Amino acid sequence: MTIRTRFAPSPTGYLHLGGLRTALYTYLFAKKNGGKFILRIEDTDQEREVEGAVELIYKSLRQAGLIYDEGPDVGGDFGPYIQTERKDSYLPFAMELVKSGAAYPCFCTKEELQERRDAATAKGEQWKYDKHCLHMTREEALSRMESGEPCVIRQNIPTTGFASFEDALYGHVEAPCDTLDDNVLIKADGLPTYNFANVIDDHLMGITHVMRGTEYLSSTPKYNLLYTAFGWDAPIYIHLSPVMKDASRKLSKRYGDPSFEDLLSQGYVKDAIINFIALLGWSPGDEREFFTMDELVEAFDVKGLSKAPAIFNTEKLVWFNHEYISRMPFDSYLEMVTPWFDRVLASKNMDYRRLAELMHTRTEVFDRVPDMVSFLAELPEYDIAIYTHKKMKTDAEISLKVLELSLEALTNQDDFSEEALKETLMGLAAANEMKTGQIMWPVRIAISGQQSTPGGTTEIAYLLGKDESLRRMKIGIEKLKANTK
Ligand code: GLU
């Protein structure tokens, strides 16, 4: 038997990270078992559909490296892969259930339903559909349907006994039938609800394993009743624990939690995101933390899935991202960091290659880069207190002297290579019986305006070039003089 799994998103917006994780596990499970990974678009709730969301799903899955074997834009033998394009295939199945008594048409209007719901609520009862239309003869029901009277088709849930299924992770899951509602299978507009479409399509598409969020755990017994009514084998279900922002709430775009696309545009590296997401609720059973996609395929096992909710720990994601960036080949880093340098340095004629060398292992997330290098574009405002540094044995007075000496020495120097700068500044230290730090610290503060910089004094002076370095040193001198007056 060929394993066939599917990712079945509804096109309601961005690919959120819980969705990405479901897609990833579904993909890994298929590939691990030499099976097929299928994309199906569940768009029967047209009111919730967001324009452009379908294309975004295709794009995001490709960006994530989750290449589907069958899907709307790649085809396959079980298409169409968009539910609204299959819309005519659902009603005949629903009618089959109507004939066997496992479903029935319901002609209750919205107003009638509301009235009864209100009455139940007023009595403090939990409302579920009262099977009002079930008491009609089948002939009457069918003839009213044929005459075009608006109706929905409902699942006829038994009033006694239990509905159940076996989940590969959660084990036996059951629900007393008398607690289950006679859900709508086909809506008045002729489109199926999710409740029906997922069953029909999983069956018709030969899906062998379904992975999806635990929010479906409680309705799956009901879906199983449909499989039984049709006499079909149900797929194996593996429900996945939710991805949480913290102990009390699920990760959600609604609360501003990032989507996959957001993370990419913030400058997280795709492979780092995938690696991090893979470990949100799954463990390889050993201490390994770094995985390529191929290694994930190799290592993935349902046994490693956790039932406990996974907490999305941004610090851990940042840590992974930093590791991935530090390990990437320098030229890839340079290519990726260039647009981030451009945000603040585009108009400067700066040696990006040298700057990238200084930034490579210091970059945690690319969107932090502009702030880290903006001092090169413009000297920040700074307090002269930062000239004072105990370990470097500097204070405002020493700094003023050092800046004046350095300014003089560097004014007469055209070679602003790092080696030449180093030689000059070290020479100054020796000639004035000062420690290297006593020279380097004040100059670095003057040219950068901050205590911590990527790269040291000579690297920054080289990057800024002679004119700008000298200009900044003069500003430093002015500031220090103003203070000692
Ligand atoms: N369309 C459903 C969703 O987006 C899919 C659930 C399932 O995989 O069956 O949540």
Boltz pocket constraint, residues with backbone or C-beta under 6 A from the ligand:
constraints:
  - pocket:
      binder: B
      contacts: [[A, 6], [A, 7], [A, 8], [A, 9], [A, 10], [A, 42], [A, 194], [A, 198], [A, 211], [A, 212], [A, 213], [A, 216]]
      max_distance: 6.0
